[in-house]
Amino acid sequence: MSETRSESTVRPAAPAKPVAGAGAAFSPLYRQIKALLLQSLVQGEWKPGELIPSEFDLAARFQVSQGTVRKAVDELAAEHMLQRRQGKGTFVSTHNEARTRYRFLRLAPDGEGEGVRAESRIVDFRRIRATAEIARALDMRAGDGVAAIRRLLSFGGAPTVVDDIWLPGALFKGLTAEGLAANRGPLYALFESEFGVSMVRADEKLRAISADADAASMLHLAVGSPILQVDRVSYTYGDKPVEIRRGWYVTDRYHYRNSLN
């Protein structure tokens, strides 16, 4: 597949020039181009998995050098929003891509090896009203509708992760228990392909706790067993929060892995 697109696929845009007299608020030109590229992602100009215009075409569109565009694209690729493919071009990242679909699942087996593929089961799905805490985290109003999911992940048949997930009801109007049960891929891939909501980054807090009766029952543990609690807020483009997730992890044979840059 060629990286170059025809002129008709590139929307005209005003030249991206630094703002004179911006002072302390001055932003490097490549950061301005990055912001414009992000704007195109937010507006859905390029869909997940889709090839974006070449650096040559983008440089012409924004009236800057290819080097400036390359720096902007490099940052978006480092943030996993774009993905470069040698000889093919640059694509919008997608959770349907094999190499990225489990990048938000940070549990890894102790020792060497790839581990066991996760088996997912939806335990519960319902529509509820957002509590003040959920509404605040999702930038909603208390009482607004949310979709609530409980999901169990097992590895090698052993229950390992319980996730409670809350999603803005307005963004996931067509989400049903039947649709979730029929899904055979990652939830984030389903959210992306069926509802147009891409999870591009997340903030997490981790703490070691003792399993209460609910978590212990789900994970086949004794009450009071040590588990890891992971609280996550996931964001789509434009830093819009679109998911709250609280997970309980069994870590006797697994550990939570992260990379710090």
C-alpha atoms as an extended CHARMM CRD file, in Angstrom:
* protein
*
       261  EXT
         1         1  MET       CA              0.0000000000        0.0000000000        0.0000000000  PROA      1               0.0000000000
         2         2  SER       CA              1.3920000000        3.3890000000       -0.9530000000  PROA      2               0.0000000000
         3         3  GLU       CA              1.7710000000        6.0020000000        1.7580000000  PROA      3               0.0000000000
         4         4  THR       CA              0.9380000000        8.9270000000       -0.5370000000  PROA      4               0.0000000000
         5         5  ARG       CA             -2.6720000000       10.0590000000       -0.8790000000  PROA      5               0.0000000000
         6         6  SER       CA             -4.1900000000       12.1200000000       -3.6510000000  PROA      6               0.0000000000
         7         7  GLU       CA             -4.7610000000       15.8500000000       -3.1580000000  PROA      7               0.0000000000
         8         8  SER       CA             -8.5230000000       15.2880000000       -2.9910000000  PROA      8               0.0000000000
         9         9  THR       CA             -8.2070000000       13.4130000000        0.3050000000  PROA      9               0.0000000000
        10        10  VAL       CA             -6.3300000000       16.2120000000        2.0620000000  PROA      10              0.0000000000
        11        11  ARG       CA             -8.3950000000       19.0050000000        3.5270000000  PROA      11              0.0000000000
        12        12  PRO       CA             -7.0480000000       22.5280000000        3.1090000000  PROA      12              0.0000000000
        13        13  ALA       CA             -5.9190000000       24.2570000000        6.2670000000  PROA      13              0.0000000000
        14        14  ALA       CA             -4.5380000000       27.6310000000        7.2030000000  PROA      14              0.0000000000
        15        15  PRO       CA             -0.7510000000       27.7860000000        7.6130000000  PROA      15              0.0000000000
        16        16  ALA       CA              0.3660000000       26.6350000000       11.0630000000  PROA      16              0.0000000000
        17        17  LYS       CA              2.6220000000       29.4990000000       12.1480000000  PROA      17              0.0000000000
        18        18  PRO       CA              3.8480000000       30.4060000000       15.6350000000  PROA      18              0.0000000000
        19        19  VAL       CA              1.7810000000       33.1750000000       17.2020000000  PROA      19              0.0000000000
        20        20  ALA       CA              3.7530000000       36.3980000000       17.3820000000  PROA      20              0.0000000000
        21        21  GLY       CA              4.1690000000       37.8420000000       20.8380000000  PROA      21              0.0000000000
        22        22  ALA       CA              2.9360000000       34.6720000000       22.5510000000  PROA      22              0.0000000000
        23        23  GLY       CA              5.6890000000       35.0200000000       25.1630000000  PROA      23              0.0000000000
        24        24  ALA       CA              5.6620000000       32.3070000000       27.8040000000  PROA      24              0.0000000000
        25        25  ALA       CA              2.6900000000       30.6720000000       26.0830000000  PROA      25              0.0000000000
        26        26  PHE       CA              4.6970000000       30.1160000000       22.8720000000  PROA      26              0.0000000000
        27        27  SER       CA              4.4370000000       26.5630000000       21.5980000000  PROA      27              0.0000000000
        28        28  PRO       CA              7.0410000000       25.0320000000       19.2440000000  PROA      28              0.0000000000
        29        29  LEU       CA              5.7660000000       24.7070000000       15.7090000000  PROA      29              0.0000000000
        30        30  TYR       CA              5.8100000000       20.9010000000       15.7470000000  PROA      30              0.0000000000
        31        31  ARG       CA              3.6310000000       20.9610000000       18.8720000000  PROA      31              0.0000000000
        32        32  GLN       CA              1.1420000000       23.1640000000       17.0240000000  PROA      32              0.0000000000
        33        33  ILE       CA              1.1040000000       20.6250000000       14.1970000000  PROA      33              0.0000000000
        34        34  LYS       CA              0.6350000000       17.8420000000       16.7520000000  PROA      34              0.0000000000
        35        35  ALA       CA             -2.3890000000       19.7160000000       18.1380000000  PROA      35              0.0000000000
        36        36  LEU       CA             -3.8680000000       20.0230000000       14.6380000000  PROA      36              0.0000000000
        37        37  LEU       CA             -3.3410000000       16.3040000000       14.0090000000  PROA      37              0.0000000000
        38        38  LEU       CA             -5.0270000000       15.5260000000       17.3160000000  PROA      38              0.0000000000
        39        39  GLN       CA             -7.9140000000       17.7530000000       16.2900000000  PROA      39              0.0000000000
        40        40  SER       CA             -8.3500000000       15.6630000000       13.1420000000  PROA      40              0.0000000000
        41        41  LEU       CA             -8.3950000000       12.5020000000       15.2610000000  PROA      41              0.0000000000
        42        42  VAL       CA            -10.9730000000       14.0000000000       17.6340000000  PROA      42              0.0000000000
        43        43  GLN       CA            -13.1850000000       15.0090000000       14.7080000000  PROA      43              0.0000000000
        44        44  GLY       CA            -12.9350000000       11.5170000000       13.1970000000  PROA      44              0.0000000000
        45        45  GLU       CA            -11.2640000000       12.6210000000        9.9760000000  PROA      45              0.0000000000
        46        46  TRP       CA             -9.0960000000        9.4840000000       10.2100000000  PROA      46              0.0000000000
        47        47  LYS       CA            -10.6180000000        6.3850000000       11.7560000000  PROA      47              0.0000000000
        48        48  PRO       CA             -8.8390000000        3.7420000000       13.9010000000  PROA      48              0.0000000000
        49        49  GLY       CA             -6.7500000000        1.5010000000       11.6730000000  PROA      49              0.0000000000
        50        50  GLU       CA             -6.8580000000        3.9870000000        8.7810000000  PROA      50              0.0000000000
        51        51  LEU       CA             -3.8230000000        5.2790000000        6.8930000000  PROA      51              0.0000000000
        52        52  ILE       CA             -3.2430000000        9.0000000000        7.4620000000  PROA      52              0.0000000000
        53        53  PRO       CA             -1.7920000000       11.2830000000        4.7450000000  PROA      53              0.0000000000
        54        54  SER       CA              1.9410000000       11.1030000000        4.1050000000  PROA      54              0.0000000000
        55        55  GLU       CA              4.3570000000       13.5130000000        5.7760000000  PROA      55              0.0000000000
        56        56  PHE       CA              4.7670000000       15.1820000000        2.3890000000  PROA      56              0.0000000000
        57        57  ASP       CA              1.0020000000       15.7580000000        2.0730000000  PROA      57              0.0000000000
        58        58  LEU       CA              0.6840000000       16.9240000000        5.6720000000  PROA      58              0.0000000000
        59        59  ALA       CA              3.5960000000       19.3370000000        5.2390000000  PROA      59              0.0000000000
        60        60  ALA       CA              1.8400000000       20.8070000000        2.2020000000  PROA      60              0.0000000000
        61        61  ARG       CA             -1.4670000000       20.9860000000        4.0450000000  PROA      61              0.0000000000
        62        62  PHE       CA             -0.0350000000       22.8750000000        7.0290000000  PROA      62              0.0000000000
        63        63  GLN       CA              2.6260000000       24.7540000000        5.0160000000  PROA      63              0.0000000000
        64        64  VAL       CA              5.5280000000       23.5630000000        7.1720000000  PROA      64              0.0000000000
        65        65  SER       CA              8.5630000000       21.3630000000        6.5690000000  PROA      65              0.0000000000
        66        66  GLN       CA              8.3980000000       17.5710000000        6.5070000000  PROA      66              0.0000000000
        67        67  GLY       CA             10.7960000000       17.5560000000        9.4470000000  PROA      67              0.0000000000
        68        68  THR       CA              8.2990000000       19.5200000000       11.5360000000  PROA      68              0.0000000000
        69        69  VAL       CA              5.5180000000       17.1010000000       10.6180000000  PROA      69              0.0000000000
        70        70  ARG       CA              7.8040000000       14.1400000000       11.3770000000  PROA      70              0.0000000000
        71        71  LYS       CA              8.4660000000       15.4030000000       14.9160000000  PROA      71              0.0000000000
        72        72  ALA       CA              4.7370000000       15.8100000000       15.5290000000  PROA      72              0.0000000000
        73        73  VAL       CA              3.9780000000       12.3410000000       14.1840000000  PROA      73              0.0000000000
        74        74  ASP       CA              6.8530000000       10.8600000000       16.2070000000  PROA      74              0.0000000000
        75        75  GLU       CA              5.3190000000       12.1660000000       19.4420000000  PROA      75              0.0000000000
        76        76  LEU       CA              1.8850000000       10.8110000000       18.5830000000  PROA      76              0.0000000000
        77        77  ALA       CA              3.4420000000        7.4500000000       17.7260000000  PROA      77              0.0000000000
        78        78  ALA       CA              5.3370000000        7.4290000000       21.0500000000  PROA      78              0.0000000000
        79        79  GLU       CA              1.9880000000        8.0540000000       22.7740000000  PROA      79              0.0000000000
        80        80  HSD       CA              0.4590000000        5.0900000000       20.8490000000  PROA      80              0.0000000000
        81        81  MET       CA             -2.0650000000        7.2750000000       19.0400000000  PROA      81              0.0000000000
        82        82  LEU       CA             -0.4140000000        6.6070000000       15.6780000000  PROA      82              0.0000000000
        83        83  GLN       CA              1.4990000000        3.5950000000       14.4690000000  PROA      83              0.0000000000
        84        84  ARG       CA              4.2330000000        3.5510000000       11.8430000000  PROA      84              0.0000000000
        85        85  ARG       CA              4.4790000000        0.5180000000        9.5560000000  PROA      85              0.0000000000
        86        86  GLN       CA              7.6630000000        0.1310000000        7.5860000000  PROA      86              0.0000000000
        87        87  GLY       CA              7.0390000000        0.5880000000        3.8750000000  PROA      87              0.0000000000
        88        88  LYS       CA              3.2910000000        1.1490000000        4.3490000000  PROA      88              0.0000000000
        89        89  GLY       CA              2.8930000000        4.4830000000        6.1020000000  PROA      89              0.0000000000
        90        90  THR       CA              1.4350000000        5.7610000000        9.3640000000  PROA      90              0.0000000000
        91        91  PHE       CA             -1.8860000000        4.5020000000       10.6910000000  PROA      91              0.0000000000
        92        92  VAL       CA             -4.2730000000        5.4930000000       13.4580000000  PROA      92              0.0000000000
        93        93  SER       CA             -3.7260000000        3.0720000000       16.3330000000  PROA      93              0.0000000000
        94        94  THR       CA             -6.4800000000        0.5510000000       16.9450000000  PROA      94              0.0000000000
        95        95  HSD       CA             -7.2370000000       -1.9820000000       19.6690000000  PROA      95              0.0000000000
        96        96  ASN       CA             -8.1420000000       -4.4160000000       16.8800000000  PROA      96              0.0000000000
        97        97  GLU       CA             -4.4740000000       -4.6290000000       15.9060000000  PROA      97              0.0000000000
        98        98  ALA       CA             -2.8690000000       -7.7910000000       17.3100000000  PROA      98              0.0000000000
        99        99  ARG       CA              0.2390000000       -6.0080000000       18.5540000000  PROA      99              0.0000000000
       100       100  THR       CA             -1.6870000000       -3.3230000000       20.4560000000  PROA      100             0.0000000000
       101       101  ARG       CA             -4.9520000000       -4.9400000000       21.5050000000  PROA      101             0.0000000000
       102       102  TYR       CA             -3.7240000000       -5.9650000000       24.9650000000  PROA      102             0.0000000000
       103       103  ARG       CA             -1.4310000000       -3.0270000000       25.6930000000  PROA      103             0.0000000000
       104       104  PHE       CA             -3.7370000000       -1.8260000000       28.5030000000  PROA      104             0.0000000000
       105       105  LEU       CA             -3.6390000000       -5.2590000000       30.1610000000  PROA      105             0.0000000000
       106       106  ARG       CA             -0.4520000000       -4.9950000000       32.2160000000  PROA      106             0.0000000000
       107       107  LEU       CA             -0.5950000000       -8.3290000000       34.0220000000  PROA      107             0.0000000000
       108       108  ALA       CA              2.3510000000      -10.5680000000       33.1390000000  PROA      108             0.0000000000
       109       109  PRO       CA              3.3800000000      -14.0530000000       34.3190000000  PROA      109             0.0000000000
       110       110  ASP       CA              6.2900000000      -14.4190000000       36.7170000000  PROA      110             0.0000000000
       111       111  GLY       CA              9.4450000000      -15.6080000000       34.9560000000  PROA      111             0.0000000000
       112       112  GLU       CA              9.8790000000      -15.8520000000       31.2170000000  PROA      112             0.0000000000
       113       113  GLY       CA              7.3340000000      -16.5690000000       28.5200000000  PROA      113             0.0000000000
       114       114  GLU       CA              4.2550000000      -14.9910000000       26.9810000000  PROA      114             0.0000000000
       115       115  GLY       CA              1.8170000000      -16.3830000000       29.5160000000  PROA      115             0.0000000000
       116       116  VAL       CA             -1.6600000000      -17.7380000000       28.8800000000  PROA      116             0.0000000000
       117       117  ARG       CA             -4.3430000000      -16.0750000000       26.7780000000  PROA      117             0.0000000000
       118       118  ALA       CA             -7.0270000000      -14.3870000000       28.8730000000  PROA      118             0.0000000000
       119       119  GLU       CA            -10.5400000000      -15.8290000000       28.8710000000  PROA      119             0.0000000000
       120       120  SER       CA            -13.1810000000      -13.1310000000       29.3820000000  PROA      120             0.0000000000
       121       121  ARG       CA            -16.6670000000      -13.6070000000       30.8570000000  PROA      121             0.0000000000
       122       122  ILE       CA            -19.2740000000      -10.9020000000       31.4390000000  PROA      122             0.0000000000
       123       123  VAL       CA            -20.7490000000      -11.4970000000       34.8860000000  PROA      123             0.0000000000
       124       124  ASP       CA            -23.1880000000       -8.5980000000       35.0130000000  PROA      124             0.0000000000
       125       125  PHE       CA            -24.4200000000       -5.6760000000       32.9170000000  PROA      125             0.0000000000
       126       126  ARG       CA            -26.9130000000       -2.9980000000       33.8940000000  PROA      126             0.0000000000
       127       127  ARG       CA            -27.9030000000        0.6370000000       33.3730000000  PROA      127             0.0000000000
       128       128  ILE       CA            -27.6320000000        2.7610000000       36.5130000000  PROA      128             0.0000000000
       129       129  ARG       CA            -27.4890000000        6.3910000000       37.5880000000  PROA      129             0.0000000000
       130       130  ALA       CA            -24.0740000000        7.9350000000       38.1230000000  PROA      130             0.0000000000
       131       131  THR       CA            -23.0640000000        8.5230000000       41.7130000000  PROA      131             0.0000000000
       132       132  ALA       CA            -21.3550000000       11.8000000000       42.5340000000  PROA      132             0.0000000000
       133       133  GLU       CA            -17.9680000000       10.0530000000       42.4770000000  PROA      133             0.0000000000
       134       134  ILE       CA            -18.5210000000        8.4150000000       39.0840000000  PROA      134             0.0000000000
       135       135  ALA       CA            -20.0130000000       11.6070000000       37.6250000000  PROA      135             0.0000000000
       136       136  ARG       CA            -17.0230000000       13.6490000000       38.7680000000  PROA      136             0.0000000000
       137       137  ALA       CA            -14.5060000000       11.2080000000       37.2480000000  PROA      137             0.0000000000
       138       138  LEU       CA            -16.4040000000       11.0150000000       33.9390000000  PROA      138             0.0000000000
       139       139  ASP       CA            -17.1290000000       14.7590000000       33.7750000000  PROA      139             0.0000000000
       140       140  MET       CA            -20.8730000000       14.1220000000       33.9530000000  PROA      140             0.0000000000
       141       141  ARG       CA            -23.7180000000       15.2050000000       36.2170000000  PROA      141             0.0000000000
       142       142  ALA       CA            -24.7230000000       13.0640000000       39.1730000000  PROA      142             0.0000000000
       143       143  GLY       CA            -27.7590000000       11.0460000000       38.1520000000  PROA      143             0.0000000000
       144       144  ASP       CA            -26.8260000000       10.8070000000       34.4760000000  PROA      144             0.0000000000
       145       145  GLY       CA            -27.0560000000        7.3210000000       33.0080000000  PROA      145             0.0000000000
       146       146  VAL       CA            -24.0450000000        5.0140000000       32.9680000000  PROA      146             0.0000000000
       147       147  ALA       CA            -23.4790000000        1.4850000000       31.7090000000  PROA      147             0.0000000000
       148       148  ALA       CA            -22.0470000000       -0.7420000000       34.4560000000  PROA      148             0.0000000000
       149       149  ILE       CA            -20.1810000000       -3.9540000000       33.6010000000  PROA      149             0.0000000000
       150       150  ARG       CA            -18.6260000000       -6.6260000000       35.7670000000  PROA      150             0.0000000000
       151       151  ARG       CA            -16.1520000000       -8.7830000000       33.8770000000  PROA      151             0.0000000000
       152       152  LEU       CA            -14.0480000000      -11.7800000000       34.9890000000  PROA      152             0.0000000000
       153       153  LEU       CA            -10.7300000000      -12.6270000000       33.3440000000  PROA      153             0.0000000000
       154       154  SER       CA             -9.3010000000      -16.1090000000       33.7920000000  PROA      154             0.0000000000
       155       155  PHE       CA             -5.8840000000      -17.4110000000       32.8150000000  PROA      155             0.0000000000
       156       156  GLY       CA             -5.5540000000      -21.1290000000       32.2080000000  PROA      156             0.0000000000
       157       157  GLY       CA             -8.9960000000      -21.5780000000       33.7450000000  PROA      157             0.0000000000
       158       158  ALA       CA             -8.0220000000      -19.7990000000       36.9750000000  PROA      158             0.0000000000
       159       159  PRO       CA            -10.0060000000      -16.6360000000       37.8640000000  PROA      159             0.0000000000
       160       160  THR       CA             -7.3900000000      -13.8780000000       37.9900000000  PROA      160             0.0000000000
       161       161  VAL       CA             -8.9780000000      -10.4400000000       37.4480000000  PROA      161             0.0000000000
       162       162  VAL       CA            -12.3820000000       -8.9880000000       38.3110000000  PROA      162             0.0000000000
       163       163  ASP       CA            -13.1670000000       -5.6340000000       36.6940000000  PROA      163             0.0000000000
       164       164  ASP       CA            -16.0090000000       -3.2790000000       37.5620000000  PROA      164             0.0000000000
       165       165  ILE       CA            -16.4040000000       -0.8580000000       34.6480000000  PROA      165             0.0000000000
       166       166  TRP       CA            -18.5240000000        2.2900000000       34.2990000000  PROA      166             0.0000000000
       167       167  LEU       CA            -19.1320000000        3.9950000000       30.9330000000  PROA      167             0.0000000000
       168       168  PRO       CA            -21.0820000000        7.1510000000       29.9830000000  PROA      168             0.0000000000
       169       169  GLY       CA            -24.5220000000        5.9390000000       28.9400000000  PROA      169             0.0000000000
       170       170  ALA       CA            -24.8790000000        8.5320000000       26.1770000000  PROA      170             0.0000000000
       171       171  LEU       CA            -21.7610000000        7.2610000000       24.3950000000  PROA      171             0.0000000000
       172       172  PHE       CA            -22.7640000000        3.5900000000       24.6850000000  PROA      172             0.0000000000
       173       173  LYS       CA            -26.5010000000        3.6740000000       24.0190000000  PROA      173             0.0000000000
       174       174  GLY       CA            -26.5550000000        0.4430000000       22.0200000000  PROA      174             0.0000000000
       175       175  LEU       CA            -24.4370000000       -1.5690000000       24.4190000000  PROA      175             0.0000000000
       176       176  THR       CA            -26.2770000000       -4.6710000000       25.6680000000  PROA      176             0.0000000000
       177       177  ALA       CA            -25.5570000000       -7.7440000000       27.7690000000  PROA      177             0.0000000000
       178       178  GLU       CA            -26.0830000000       -9.8740000000       24.6630000000  PROA      178             0.0000000000
       179       179  GLY       CA            -23.5880000000       -7.8460000000       22.6330000000  PROA      179             0.0000000000
       180       180  LEU       CA            -21.0030000000       -8.0630000000       25.3860000000  PROA      180             0.0000000000
       181       181  ALA       CA            -21.4860000000      -11.8240000000       25.7660000000  PROA      181             0.0000000000
       182       182  ALA       CA            -21.1040000000      -12.3520000000       22.0190000000  PROA      182             0.0000000000
       183       183  ASN       CA            -17.8920000000      -10.3410000000       21.8310000000  PROA      183             0.0000000000
       184       184  ARG       CA            -14.7880000000      -12.4950000000       21.4130000000  PROA      184             0.0000000000
       185       185  GLY       CA            -12.1400000000       -9.7770000000       21.3970000000  PROA      185             0.0000000000
       186       186  PRO       CA            -10.9090000000       -7.1290000000       23.8370000000  PROA      186             0.0000000000
       187       187  LEU       CA            -13.5730000000       -4.7880000000       25.2160000000  PROA      187             0.0000000000
       188       188  TYR       CA            -11.6340000000       -1.7680000000       23.9920000000  PROA      188             0.0000000000
       189       189  ALA       CA            -11.7440000000       -3.1220000000       20.4400000000  PROA      189             0.0000000000
       190       190  LEU       CA            -15.5290000000       -3.4910000000       20.7590000000  PROA      190             0.0000000000
       191       191  PHE       CA            -15.9010000000        0.0430000000       22.1150000000  PROA      191             0.0000000000
       192       192  GLU       CA            -13.8150000000        1.3410000000       19.2120000000  PROA      192             0.0000000000
       193       193  SER       CA            -15.4580000000       -0.5590000000       16.3600000000  PROA      193             0.0000000000
       194       194  GLU       CA            -19.1050000000       -0.4550000000       17.5210000000  PROA      194             0.0000000000
       195       195  PHE       CA            -19.3070000000        2.8850000000       19.3250000000  PROA      195             0.0000000000
       196       196  GLY       CA            -16.4580000000        4.9450000000       17.8560000000  PROA      196             0.0000000000
       197       197  VAL       CA            -14.8330000000        5.4330000000       21.2730000000  PROA      197             0.0000000000
       198       198  SER       CA            -11.0730000000        4.9110000000       21.2580000000  PROA      198             0.0000000000
       199       199  MET       CA             -9.2450000000        4.5290000000       24.5590000000  PROA      199             0.0000000000
       200       200  VAL       CA             -5.9100000000        6.2360000000       23.9620000000  PROA      200             0.0000000000
       201       201  ARG       CA             -4.4640000000        6.6020000000       27.4520000000  PROA      201             0.0000000000
       202       202  ALA       CA             -5.2510000000        5.9110000000       31.1000000000  PROA      202             0.0000000000
       203       203  ASP       CA             -4.3240000000        7.0710000000       34.5830000000  PROA      203             0.0000000000
       204       204  GLU       CA             -4.0510000000        4.3610000000       37.2170000000  PROA      204             0.0000000000
       205       205  LYS       CA             -3.6600000000        4.0450000000       40.9720000000  PROA      205             0.0000000000
       206       206  LEU       CA             -2.5230000000        0.7540000000       42.5180000000  PROA      206             0.0000000000
       207       207  ARG       CA             -2.7170000000       -0.4810000000       46.0880000000  PROA      207             0.0000000000
       208       208  ALA       CA             -2.3860000000       -3.8080000000       47.9010000000  PROA      208             0.0000000000
       209       209  ILE       CA             -5.5460000000       -4.7700000000       49.8000000000  PROA      209             0.0000000000
       210       210  SER       CA             -7.1710000000       -7.7440000000       51.4840000000  PROA      210             0.0000000000
       211       211  ALA       CA             -9.9120000000       -9.4430000000       49.4820000000  PROA      211             0.0000000000
       212       212  ASP       CA            -13.4030000000       -8.8070000000       50.8200000000  PROA      212             0.0000000000
       213       213  ALA       CA            -16.1100000000      -11.4650000000       50.5930000000  PROA      213             0.0000000000
       214       214  ASP       CA            -17.2560000000      -10.3030000000       47.1310000000  PROA      214             0.0000000000
       215       215  ALA       CA            -13.8050000000      -10.3000000000       45.5220000000  PROA      215             0.0000000000
       216       216  ALA       CA            -12.7900000000      -13.5040000000       47.3040000000  PROA      216             0.0000000000
       217       217  SER       CA            -15.8510000000      -15.3310000000       45.9930000000  PROA      217             0.0000000000
       218       218  MET       CA            -15.2420000000      -14.2080000000       42.4080000000  PROA      218             0.0000000000
       219       219  LEU       CA            -11.5280000000      -15.0330000000       42.5010000000  PROA      219             0.0000000000
       220       220  HSD       CA            -11.8510000000      -18.3350000000       44.4250000000  PROA      220             0.0000000000
       221       221  LEU       CA             -9.7970000000      -17.0220000000       47.3360000000  PROA      221             0.0000000000
       222       222  ALA       CA            -10.1130000000      -17.0090000000       51.0940000000  PROA      222             0.0000000000
       223       223  VAL       CA            -11.4880000000      -13.7850000000       52.5270000000  PROA      223             0.0000000000
       224       224  GLY       CA             -8.5480000000      -11.5930000000       53.5390000000  PROA      224             0.0000000000
       225       225  SER       CA             -6.1780000000      -12.9450000000       50.8820000000  PROA      225             0.0000000000
       226       226  PRO       CA             -3.7890000000      -10.3230000000       49.4760000000  PROA      226             0.0000000000
       227       227  ILE       CA             -4.8250000000       -8.9160000000       46.0950000000  PROA      227             0.0000000000
       228       228  LEU       CA             -3.9460000000       -5.8810000000       43.9980000000  PROA      228             0.0000000000
       229       229  GLN       CA             -6.5540000000       -3.1810000000       43.4320000000  PROA      229             0.0000000000
       230       230  VAL       CA             -6.1440000000       -1.0830000000       40.2630000000  PROA      230             0.0000000000
       231       231  ASP       CA             -8.2600000000        2.0390000000       39.7820000000  PROA      231             0.0000000000
       232       232  ARG       CA             -8.2030000000        3.3660000000       36.2260000000  PROA      232             0.0000000000
       233       233  VAL       CA             -9.6650000000        6.3340000000       34.3770000000  PROA      233             0.0000000000
       234       234  SER       CA             -9.3680000000        5.9260000000       30.5990000000  PROA      234             0.0000000000
       235       235  TYR       CA             -9.4110000000        8.8170000000       28.1440000000  PROA      235             0.0000000000
       236       236  THR       CA            -10.1780000000        9.2360000000       24.4790000000  PROA      236             0.0000000000
       237       237  TYR       CA             -8.8090000000       11.9720000000       22.2070000000  PROA      237             0.0000000000
       238       238  GLY       CA             -8.8010000000       15.4360000000       23.7090000000  PROA      238             0.0000000000
       239       239  ASP       CA             -8.2920000000       13.9890000000       27.2060000000  PROA      239             0.0000000000
       240       240  LYS       CA            -12.0070000000       13.2720000000       27.5490000000  PROA      240             0.0000000000
       241       241  PRO       CA            -12.6470000000       10.6720000000       30.3020000000  PROA      241             0.0000000000
       242       242  VAL       CA            -14.7900000000        7.8130000000       28.9550000000  PROA      242             0.0000000000
       243       243  GLU       CA            -14.2750000000        4.9180000000       31.3650000000  PROA      243             0.0000000000
       244       244  ILE       CA            -13.7940000000        4.2200000000       35.0560000000  PROA      244             0.0000000000
       245       245  ARG       CA            -12.4870000000        0.7950000000       35.9170000000  PROA      245             0.0000000000
       246       246  ARG       CA            -11.7380000000       -0.8180000000       39.2630000000  PROA      246             0.0000000000
       247       247  GLY       CA             -9.9600000000       -4.1590000000       39.0410000000  PROA      247             0.0000000000
       248       248  TRP       CA             -8.9380000000       -6.7580000000       41.5900000000  PROA      248             0.0000000000
       249       249  TYR       CA             -5.9280000000       -8.8640000000       40.5880000000  PROA      249             0.0000000000
       250       250  VAL       CA             -4.5620000000      -12.1550000000       41.9030000000  PROA      250             0.0000000000
       251       251  THR       CA             -0.7800000000      -11.8400000000       41.7850000000  PROA      251             0.0000000000
       252       252  ASP       CA              0.5220000000      -15.0800000000       43.2700000000  PROA      252             0.0000000000
       253       253  ARG       CA              1.7430000000      -16.1470000000       39.8050000000  PROA      253             0.0000000000
       254       254  TYR       CA              1.5360000000      -12.8120000000       38.0020000000  PROA      254             0.0000000000
       255       255  HSD       CA              2.8320000000       -9.2800000000       38.4510000000  PROA      255             0.0000000000
       256       256  TYR       CA              1.7010000000       -5.8740000000       37.2400000000  PROA      256             0.0000000000
       257       257  ARG       CA              4.1880000000       -4.6390000000       34.6660000000  PROA      257             0.0000000000
       258       258  ASN       CA              4.7390000000       -1.0670000000       33.5350000000  PROA      258             0.0000000000
       259       259  SER       CA              7.3090000000        0.8290000000       31.4820000000  PROA      259             0.0000000000
       260       260  LEU       CA              8.4490000000        4.2700000000       32.5580000000  PROA      260             0.0000000000
       261       261  ASN       CA              9.7350000000        6.6910000000       29.9200000000  PROA      261             0.0000000000
